[in-house]
Amino acid sequence: MLHFELVTPERIVRSDEVHMVTVPGTDGDFAVLEGHAPFMSTIRDGDVLVQKAPGAAPETIAIRGGFAEVNAKGLTVLAEHAG
């Protein structure tokens, strides 16, 4: 499982173990699964899609701007606004 955190300046919006997260990157959407190579990306306004389990319908969370970081601990999305 992938550890996923969605954080805004005000609060932690989501902190969960999930199967896959699709993020609206500045250069295009990208999906992150457990074991993804480390990287950082700026993100554009759009929807983060959170898939709890393989084949499950994704949960949609609207975000505005920010950064995404993938490291050994998982995926962290630092958004200017979420919800």
Buried (B, 14 or more C-beta within 10 A) or exposed (E): EBBBBBBBEEEEBBEBEBBBBBBBBEEEBBEBBEEBEEEEBEBBEBBBBBBBEEEEEBBEBEBBBBBBBBEEEBBBBBBEBBE
